[in-house]
Amino acid sequence: MQERQDALAAAWLPGTEGQGVANMLLGDGLFGIRPFTGKLPAIRPTWPRSADDLPNVADPLFSFGFGLER
């Protein structure tokens, strides 16, 4: 899929700003009124493809199950 796409727009739960996201994707951006450009909020060269790609946190801040109550 990555080879066939030019861009990815991720709007995770936009809430009250959903209208602005829709306008940019379906209105202003799609029909060329304004160019659809943006920047990533953080540098992320690749996505983890397996558990081996995730960082190895040997000293976690909280132990497994911390704060869980019955």
N, C-alpha and C positions, 0 to 999 in steps of 0.2 A: 504494500500500500504506500509506503513512504516514497518509493521511486515514482509513483504516479501522481503525486500531489505537489502543488506549488506552495501551499501554505496550510496552516492549521490555526483556527481561531477557537480558543477554549474559553468559554464563558460559564464557569462553574457557578450555578445558582445565582444568577445576576440580580434576583429580587426586584427592587423598584427601578433598577437601572436596565432592566431587560428591554425596554423600549429603545434605548440608545444603542444597545447591541443589535437589535433587529434593524434599526434604521441604517446602521453602518453596513451590515451584511446584506440586507435586502433592498435598501433604498439608495442612499448616497454612494456607498462603496461599489455595489454591483453594477450600477448604471453609469458610473464614471463621473458623477458630479464632483466627488472628491476622491483622490486615490486612497485605496485601502492599504494603509501602512501601519506598522506597529513594531514594538520591540518586546522581547521577553523580559519579564521582571527579574529573572535570575539566569545565570549561565548554566546550561545543562547540555553537555555535548551529546550524550546518548541516554536512552532509557534502559533501566535494568531489564535484561532478557531472561534472567534466571536468578535464583537465590544466591548463586555464587557471585553475581555482579553487585550485590548489595554490600554496603560497608560493614566490616566486622567490628562490632562494638563490644569490646571485651570487658569494659567497665561501664555498664549502663547507669544512668542517673537514678532510675527506679527499678527495683526488681520485678520479675514477672508476677503479675497479679496485685501489685501494690495499689492500695486504695479500694479494692473490691470488697464489698461487704455483702452478707446475706441478709 
